[in-house]
């Protein structure tokens, strides 16, 4: 621990939208529910499983971090490769910001096809983390690289 270091238990809410099971629309619906309805009970458990919320962020933390993401205090990092899914997430970000009257910090991780939406991503103020730094299409979903 360095002197003067800033410690923060939760630095971002990470979710993954790269698998095809369940469908991408189910992933988006789960993400929408996360921000517009409190994830409680069975619904919360399903949302956590669908979005593959990291082990470090359990359901109770996920429920308590949701308002911080809505208010722009905690970044939302979404692992995604498809330009189509990124376009949908850009629209979802606009919906969340309109509903909660606050800026949402959103970043795409992976983002193999981000170059196809560079203008829209930039206008929406979304960060991009290329992972790997020089992506190569290894799946059919990453074919438009």
C-alpha positions in Angstrom: 0.0 0.0 0.0 1.6 3.2 -1.1 1.2 6.3 1.0 -1.7 8.4 -0.2 -3.2 5.6 -2.4 -6.9 5.8 -3.0 -8.6 2.5 -2.2 -12.0 1.6 -3.7 -13.7 -1.7 -3.2 -15.8 -1.6 -6.4 -14.3 0.3 -9.3 -16.8 -0.7 -12.1 -19.7 -3.0 -12.8 -18.5 -5.5 -15.4 -20.9 -7.5 -17.5 -20.4 -9.8 -20.5 -22.5 -9.9 -23.7 -20.4 -12.1 -25.8 -22.1 -15.5 -25.6 -25.0 -16.6 -27.7 -26.8 -18.5 -25.0 -29.0 -17.0 -24.0 -29.7 -14.7 -26.9 -28.3 -11.2 -27.3 -31.9 -9.8 -26.9 -32.2 -11.7 -23.6 -28.8 -10.2 -22.5 -30.1 -6.7 -23.4 -33.4 -7.2 -21.6 -31.5 -8.4 -18.5 -29.3 -5.3 -18.6 -32.4 -3.1 -19.1 -34.1 -4.7 -16.1 -30.9 -4.1 -14.1 -31.2 -0.4 -14.6 -35.0 0.1 -14.6 -36.1 -2.4 -12.0 -34.4 -3.5 -8.8 -32.9 -7.0 -9.2 -34.5 -8.9 -6.3 -35.1 -12.6 -5.6 -35.3 -14.9 -8.6 -35.1 -12.1 -11.1 -31.9 -10.8 -9.6 -30.4 -14.3 -9.7 -31.3 -14.7 -13.3 -29.9 -11.3 -14.3 -26.6 -12.1 -12.5 -26.3 -15.4 -14.4 -27.3 -14.0 -17.8 -25.0 -11.1 -17.7 -22.1 -13.1 -16.1 -21.6 -10.5 -13.4 -18.1 -11.1 -12.1 -17.6 -13.1 -8.9 -16.3 -10.1 -7.1 -19.7 -8.4 -7.6 -22.3 -10.5 -5.9 -26.0 -9.9 -6.1 -26.3 -7.6 -3.1 -23.4 -5.4 -4.4 -25.0 -5.4 -7.8 -28.2 -4.2 -6.4 -26.5 -1.5 -4.4 -24.2 -0.3 -7.3 -27.1 0.1 -9.8 -28.0 3.6 -8.6 -24.4 4.6 -8.7 -24.1 3.5 -12.4 -27.4 5.3 -13.2 -26.0 8.5 -11.7 -22.7 8.2 -13.5 -20.6 7.7 -10.3 -19.6 4.1 -11.2 -18.6 3.0 -14.7 -20.4 0.2 -16.5 -17.9 -1.9 -18.5 -19.6 -4.3 -21.1 -17.6 -7.0 -22.8 -18.9 -7.0 -26.3 -17.6 -7.6 -29.8 -20.5 -7.1 -32.2 -21.2 -3.7 -33.8 -25.0 -4.6 -33.7 -24.9 -5.2 -30.0 -22.8 -2.0 -29.4 -25.4 0.0 -31.4 -28.2 -1.4 -29.1 -26.1 -0.5 -26.0 -25.7 3.1 -27.3 -29.5 3.4 -27.5 -29.8 1.8 -24.0 -27.4 4.3 -22.6 -29.5 7.1 -24.1 -32.6 5.6 -22.5 -31.0 5.3 -19.1 -29.7 8.9 -19.2 -33.1 10.2 -20.2 -34.9 8.2 -17.5 -32.5 9.1 -14.6 -31.4 12.6 -15.8 -27.7 11.7 -15.3 -24.7 10.8 -17.4 -23.8 7.1 -17.5 -20.2 6.1 -17.8 -20.1 3.3 -20.3 -17.1 1.5 -21.8 -16.9 -1.4 -24.3 -14.3 -4.0 -23.6 -13.2 -6.4 -26.4 -14.9 -4.2 -29.0 -13.6 -6.0 -32.1 -16.0 -4.2 -34.4 -15.9 -0.8 -32.6 -14.3 0.8 -35.7 -17.6 0.3 -37.6 -19.4 2.6 -35.1 -16.5 5.0 -34.2 -18.6 8.1 -34.9 -21.6 7.0 -32.9 -19.4 5.7 -30.0 -17.5 9.0 -29.9 -20.7 11.1 -29.9 -22.2 9.0 -27.1 -19.0 9.5 -25.0 -18.4 5.8 -24.6 -14.9 4.4 -23.9 -13.4 1.6 -25.8 -10.9 -1.0 -24.5 -9.6 -3.2 -27.3 -8.9 -6.6 -25.9 -6.7 -7.9 -27.4 -4.9 -4.8 -28.7 -4.9 -6.2 -32.2 -8.0 -8.3 -32.4 -8.3 -11.2 -34.9 -11.7 -12.7 -35.8 -11.8 -16.1 -34.0 -15.6 -16.5 -34.1 -18.3 -15.9 -36.7 -19.6 -13.0 -34.6 -16.3 -11.2 -35.0 -16.1 -11.6 -38.8 -16.6 -7.9 -39.8 -13.3 -6.8 -38.2 
